[in-house]
């Protein structure tokens, strides 16, 4: 890791920064992608959709791994249930906003 990144990361830790990673389970990625913009996906092939799902899963896994490498504390919240009020409360509690 570069010196600038390590320094920035330490500054974030010193400021009591925290990371919250919102994720979904791999088995619902297709459903969630389709729910975001159904009209867009009607024009696309199944291969395009499967590629988008795979890219999403890979990106989510990369974000998870990078967060684990960081000194900045991280909370991962699975959002499969779409219980946004509960997730917001968890984030507020975790980050000590109030």
Secondary structure, 3 states (H helix, E strand, C coil): CCHHHHHHHHHHHHCCCEEEEEECCHHHHHHHHHHHCHHHHHCCCHHHHHHHHHHHHHHHHHHHHHHHHCCCEEEEEECCCCCHHHHHHHHHHHHCCC
